[in-house]
Amino acid sequence: MQQAAVLWHVSLLVPPDRKGLALGMVGLIRAVPIIVFSLVAGVAADVFDRRKLMAVTQLGGAAAAMGLSVLAFSGVRVVWPVYALAAAAASINAFDPPARHAMVPMLVPRQDLPNAINLNTAMVQAASVLGPAVGGLLIARGGVGWAYAANALSFLFVVVALVLMRDVPATDRSTPHAERQVSLGAARAGLRFVFREPMIRSTMLLDFFATFFASAMALLPIYAQDILHVGARGYGLLSAAPAAGAVIASVAMLPMTRHLVRQGETLIWAVVIYGASTVVFGFARVFWLAFLALALSGASDAVSAIIRNLVRQLETPDAMRGRVTGVNMVFFLGGPQLGELEAGLVAQWMGAPLSVITGGFGCLVATALLAAATPELRHYHARH
């Protein structure tokens, strides 16, 4: 919800001739903290209690969201404070994914891990459906400040859930990868592990290039306001469309995940569909086609995410999971955010539709090159 609200907020504060660049800058100010803090966050997840670390990040995220809400309600008409608070939120939230992803294998047996990852993906995507949709309704009825306030409240629900958790196992300290303090050596060990393992490395690169080139979400305010003319309500629905498709795909994958063969090939084709659906969205001039294209992109991205997460969890020892997720943050979070900057710059130069269309084709080319260069990816079959 927060990202959609920030994009809409920024679009209201800048003149039309600067809108593409201003929206692209949202991606940059969210990407920089991820790149800066990802390795430290990964080490922290392997050193500190993961549940407590998550609680701290959720409280920090709630504080940043409330700051954005106060800013919106105060009627400030300059854009830089929105950028500053969005950057602060991204800095705090950079410490959440390593702890959260590393906790999943601690809570379920290895044989149930594929279904656990699938269910987790479905829940995250379901929240992503409700978030932008509710945000769009709140923006339409009461203004962007209420969307920020609802986002702040959502962080507090997560804190309550963490407090209620019982009997969470401790991080495995028995392996050679275990670390007991945050250090540069621990961060380097995480980097060495990632780039030594071809499947982990290739899935991260595939995720990065796909989301870097095919990042259409930053331009949704332009599509909603100037191309499709559907306003805030339509913007909320368009923002929720990828997550809606992802929920459907995640639920459909539940009975198949443990029995899926040739996961590497399935992953490649999922990213191809993601790029192709982005191209279709770029050409769309009616709401229903744009919505369906975005939903298909979300469905294919969910299939890709399930397989990528399964590969990383199965191929990574517990004591290294936080650092692997930290490195991966540069790819799966940095890619979309930097992609938003790229999309905004190209939109400022050539217009939003050409930015989306060329990005989709860029995703297809990058996927083909990476698949050709990595036979391990094409032939991968996970060992459950």
Beta strands, then each sheet from edge to edge (+ up, - down):
end
